[in-house]
Amino acid sequence: MQALARTARGLWPPTAAVAGMAYYGQVQPSRGIMVQVRDGNLERALQVMERKMRSSGIERLIKRRTEHHVKNSEKRVLAHKALMARVRSQELGKKLREILIKKIRGQ
């Protein structure tokens, strides 16, 4: 992967953004997951990529966007998590409101 990036780097002239960088030839960071394939071990790189996807939550986003059957137990868990997030948000809002009212009243 890095070898490809190195060879591709020389194909285009540097843009203004890249030319102004401290080191010539730096690759701009991209969004997403990057995995290095070491010693041609593609299986290991795929395992690392899967682990990174799971930990970053991308897997859940992909599942959410695609049409698939959601088990009732999973629906209950997701509904409970959403409920708890709403409750925490409302509690935080109430606390902040109380603090602002106290500041306004000068207590």
C-alpha positions in Angstrom: 0.0 0.0 0.0 2.7 2.4 0.9 4.7 1.4 -2.1 1.7 2.3 -4.3 1.4 5.6 -2.6 5.1 6.3 -3.1 4.9 5.5 -6.8 1.7 7.5 -7.3 3.2 10.5 -5.5 5.6 11.0 -8.4 2.9 10.9 -11.1 1.4 14.3 -10.5 3.0 17.7 -9.9 2.7 18.9 -6.3 -0.4 21.1 -5.7 -0.3 24.4 -3.8 -1.5 22.8 -0.6 1.2 20.0 -0.8 3.9 22.4 -1.9 3.4 24.6 1.2 3.8 21.6 3.6 7.0 21.3 5.7 8.1 18.1 3.9 7.7 17.6 0.2 5.9 14.4 -0.6 3.8 14.0 2.5 0.5 12.3 1.8 -2.5 14.2 3.1 -4.4 12.2 5.8 -7.5 10.6 4.4 -10.8 9.8 6.2 -11.6 6.2 6.9 -9.6 3.2 7.9 -6.1 2.6 6.7 -4.4 -0.8 7.1 -0.8 -1.7 6.2 -0.2 -5.1 4.4 3.1 -6.3 5.8 5.1 -9.0 4.1 2.2 -9.7 1.7 0.1 -11.1 4.5 -3.4 -10.0 3.2 -5.3 -12.3 5.6 -3.8 -10.6 8.6 -4.4 -7.1 7.2 -8.1 -8.1 6.7 -8.4 -9.2 10.3 -6.9 -5.9 11.5 -9.3 -4.0 9.2 -12.3 -5.9 10.6 -11.2 -5.2 14.2 -10.8 -1.5 13.4 -14.2 -1.3 11.7 -15.8 -3.0 14.7 -14.2 -0.7 17.2 -14.9 2.5 15.2 -18.6 1.7 14.7 -18.4 1.7 10.9 -19.8 -1.8 10.9 -23.0 -0.6 12.7 -23.4 2.3 10.4 -23.2 0.1 7.3 -25.7 -2.4 8.9 -28.0 0.5 9.7 -28.0 1.8 6.2 -28.7 -1.6 4.5 -32.0 -3.3 4.7 -31.8 -6.3 6.9 -33.9 -8.1 9.5 -33.3 -7.0 13.1 -34.1 -9.5 15.8 -36.6 -8.4 18.5 -34.0 -8.8 21.2 -31.7 -6.5 19.2 -34.5 -4.0 18.8 -35.1 -4.0 22.5 -31.4 -3.4 23.3 -31.2 -0.5 20.7 -34.4 1.0 22.0 -33.1 0.9 25.6 -29.8 2.5 24.6 -31.7 5.3 22.8 -33.9 5.8 25.8 -31.0 6.0 28.2 -29.2 8.5 25.9 -32.4 10.7 25.8 -32.7 10.5 29.6 -29.1 11.5 30.1 -29.5 14.4 27.6 -32.6 15.6 29.4 -31.0 15.4 32.8 -28.0 17.3 31.6 -30.3 19.9 30.1 -32.1 20.3 33.5 -28.9 20.7 35.4 -27.6 23.3 33.0 -30.9 25.2 33.1 -30.7 25.2 37.0 -27.2 26.5 36.9 -28.1 29.3 34.5 -31.1 30.3 36.5 -29.0 30.5 39.7 -26.4 32.6 37.9 -29.1 35.0 36.5 -30.7 35.3 40.0 -27.3 35.9 41.5 -27.4 33.1 44.1 
